[in-house]
Amino acid sequence: MLVNGKQYQTIWLDENDPTIIKFINQNYLPFRFVVDELRTSEDSFCAISEMKVRGAPLIGVTAAFGIYLAALEARNIANPLDYIISFANKLIMARPTAINLKMAVSRQLETIKNNHDGKDLVQTTFKNSLKILNEEKEKCLKIGIQGFPLIEKIAQKNPGQPVRILTHCNAGWLACIDYGTATAPIYIAHDKGIPVHVWIDETRPRNQGARLTAWELRQHGIPHTVIVDNAGGFLMQKGMIDIVIVGTDRTTRSGYVTNKIGTYLKALAASDNNIPFYVAVPSSSIDVSINQPFDEIPIEKRDDDEIRYMEGLLNNEITKVQIMESGSPVSNYGFDITPPRLITGLITDRG
């Protein structure tokens, strides 16, 4: 996608050194555009755990490259497979809710479990990392193709009027290597000349909507407006939203959707106002092993300081500001679960 008119994806190989992985560090956006590097397996763990990379597909690809970097480090170790497996066990706990992380690591381990040659381990994990990366890009493009008719149909009913879309958090290309999941149909519609307007939830406490989704849509020239998280229901009541499209970090085979905290409330509001609520789901985010979602899905509980402080730009420096008194306890669940009865449909890369 576009950054200042130049094509980018969120993670890629250094063109001169394939042992270096470059990525867009999302912690600086939208104030600074910073390209960072993964040089060690620990770098990949930190990038995921410190939210330098965010979004289930991107987390999965970063994890795949992390296993590749671990294989590079293990070349001169007596038991390279033990080293890689030990790191893999650590890596899957960096962000436990997003299933893509575990699936990417599992795929890497599956391909190397019978391979005990250090050199071959490097080549195997390298090729598999690129395969997973390219698969995620293709899945997102296909989601866009599958979801585009939903926007087109609304546009045909209201000629000359923009299709008004609400999205939550960042399910854009920043989270997904390229295209995005929830944003993929929006990009395709915009590029085909269909007028759209995107309402963007700020998405407290990390403000991924305000800081990331708004930034990437502005780069692409897509009309949008940032709103506070609790404004969506009011806009629906006012008839100002035509459709809701969100992403997912983990969706069960029975259709329960785990996504950024606040998604469930948007689904409730959409249901109450008869507004279609769609979830864009790459097949890599579907967890077929879950039977009891509220018991079995690990819901990440994040650092209290994400609520106690807000981050922004002050005197051209990214600064944290305390926004509440220190003595009150806080609770910071990162995700919620939306039941299928509230979901109009799932937009997947397969249909």
Salt bridges, closest charged atoms under 4 A:
ASP14 OD2 - LYS22 NZ 3.40
GLU37 OE1 - ARG39 NE 2.81
GLU42 OE1 - LYS90 NZ 2.66
GLU50 OE1 - LYS52 NZ 3.60
GLU110 OE2 - LYS113 NZ 2.99
GLU135 OE1 - ARG107 NH1 2.64
GLU135 OE1 - LYS139 NZ 3.90
ASP191 OD1 - HIS220 NE2 3.01
ASP201 OD2 - HIS168 ND1 2.77
ASP201 OD2 - LYS266 NZ 3.43
ASP242 OD1 - ARG164 NH2 2.97
ASP287 OD2 - ARG250 NH1 2.66
GLU300 OE1 - ARG95 NE 2.75
GLU300 OE2 - ARG302 NH1 2.39
GLU306 OE2 - ARG206 NH1 2.90
GLU306 OE2 - ARG302 NE 2.71
GLU311 OE1 - ARG211 NH1 2.82
ASP349 OD2 - ARG350 NE 3.83
